[in-house]
């Protein structure tokens, strides 16, 4: 089979059907997001499951998510932390937060989720530290700000996941003028040079195209 975006997407759908399966709560969350006109930039189902597994494997009980959108990934994380765990999720747009709140509550994990509305740069300094996992999936131009706060609000052993680092391969272009590419490169450089992190990154292909994520631990 040729390696094409269509083939990547087909394989992703196959893996999702096999390893994620039908999930009415998550499917309703996506439908609500679409109905509200939110962009279709949520994580893929297999990536949502990966977030859930990483949180469970690491034993995370306090999770910080930067970028709520419609709450799809938030539900995955809230399930992972268990009934005694908590997720603080930061969303810049009040309309998005309202959609997310309804979907999170409908999924039965509302009591585990605290949605903070505002720009990350404004909200993050107001939070109490001690997070066990930080998932960053917001504006790429602010990646270094978010990573700095991930280190400040985490502790040694905190897992940090930085999403969307593939940028269709454009990350290799040091001369790029695309602000998302520039912000992604700056975030990756920070992960490679800042002594507070030990990190790696993986490229992915699938329903989200040529993408990827960085995985780090606070040291």
N, C-alpha and C positions, 0 to 999 in steps of 0.2 A: 504493500500500500504506500502511495506517495505521502510524504510529510507535507500536508497542506493545512491551512486553518480549518477547513471543513472536516478533515480527518481528525485533527486535534479535538474539535468540538464533539464529534461523534464518540470518540474515545472517552471524553469527559462525561458525556451523558451515560455511556455504558457503565463507567465506574460509579457514578452517582446512583444509578438504578440498583447496582449490585451491592454497594457498601453503605449507602445512605438510605435509600428507599423512600417510600411515601411518608410525608410528615405533614399532617393537616395544619398544624399550628404555624409551621414555617411557610407552607404554601399560602396560607391566609395572609401572613405578614407580607409576602411578596406581592400578592394581589392588591393589598391595601396600599402598598408603596406605588404600584403602577397606577391605581385609580387616582391617587393624589398627585400624579404627574411628577413624582420624584425620579431622578435619573437612575438608570439600570446599572449602577456601579457597585452594587453590593458584592460581597465575596461569593464565589461559586459554591454550590453545595458541598463538594469534596473539600474545599478550603474551610468552610464553616465547621465541618466535621474534624478537620485537622486542628483548628483552634480549640475545639472542645477537647480533643484528645491530649493536646499539649498542656492545657490547663489541668486536666485530670492527672496526667503523668507527673506534672510538677507539684501537684498537691496544692494548687493555688486556691486561696479562700478570699483574698481581696484582689480584685481585678480592676484595672483602669483601661477604659477604651476611649480613644480620641478619634471622634468621627462616628456618630450614631447612625445617621441617615434614617432608614425606616425601621431599624431595630433588628434586622435579620441576624447579623453576627452577634448582637447583644443577647439574643435569645440563646444562641449556641453557648455563649460564655456563661450566662446565668444558670443554665442547666448544669454546666461543669462544676461550678463552685458549691453546689449543694444547698440544702435548705438553710444552713448556717452561714453561707458565704454571701458576699456582696459584690456587685459590679457598679462602679461609678463610670458613667459614660458622658462624654462632653460633646455637645452639638451646637454649632454656631447658629443654625436656623430654627426659630421657634416652631415654624410649620412642620419641619421634619420631625422635631421632638414630639409634637402632638401625635403625629402618625405613629411614631415609634412607641410612645406611651400606650396607646390603645392596643397595638399588636403585642407588646410585651405583657400587658395585663391579661389579654385574651389567651396568651400561651401559658398562663398560670405561674409566671415567675416574677410578677410585678413587685412583690415585696422584697425581692433580692436586688432590685435595680434602682439606682439613684441617677436621674438624668439632670445634668447641669447644663443650662442654656447660656451660650456666650462663646466668644472667641477663645480658643485654647490658651492663647498667650495671656488672656485676662483671667480665665477660670483656674488654670493649673496652679498659680501661686496661692490660691485660696484653699487648696486641698490639704488634708492631713496625710502624711506619708505612710509607708508600710505596705505598699502594694506588692503582691507576689508575681503579678504578670501585667504587662502593659502592651496593649495592641494599638498600634498607630496606623490609622487609615483615614487621613484627613488631607487637607491641602498640602501638596508636596513642597511648596515653597517654604513651609514652616517646619520641615523635618528636623532641622538641627535644634530648633526651639523645643520641639516635642521630645526629642531624644535627651536633651539636657534635663528636662523635667522628669523624664522616665528614670534617669539616674538619681535625681534628687529625691523623688518620691518613692523610689524602690529601696532595696537593701541588697547586700551581697547574696547572690543567688536568684534575684528577680529575673524572670524571663521577659525579654523585650522582642516584639515582633513588629517589623516595619514592612508594610505591605506595598505592593505595586512598584517594585524596584527594577522590573525588566524594561519597561518603556519601549517595547518593540525593538530592543537592542540599541536604542539611541544613547544609552548610558556610556557607551565607549567614546562618544563625541565630546571632547573637551571644548570644542568651539560652538556647541549648541547654544542657541538663543531661546530655546523653549524653556520657560520658567519651571515647568514640572521636571524636565530633564535636569536642569541646573540644580533644583532643590533635591532631587534624588541623588545626584552625584555628591552633593555636599553632605547629605545624610550618610551615604556609604563611606565617604572619606572620614567622617567623624567616627563611625563605628570602627574603622580601621586604625585610627590614630589616637582616639581618646582612651586613656588608660582605665577609665571606669568601665569599659566594655570589652568583652571577648566575643567575637561575632563571626558568622559566615553568611553566605547568601546563596540562594538557589534560583535558577531560572525555571519557569514553568510554561507549559503550553496547554491550551484547553479552550473552554467556552469564553474565557476572558482574553483570548489571543496569546501573544508572546508577553509573558508577565513574569512575576517572581516575587520573592520576599526575602528579607534578611532576618536572621534569627540570632539573638544575642543574649548574653547573661551579664548582669551587673556583677563586677568583681570587687 
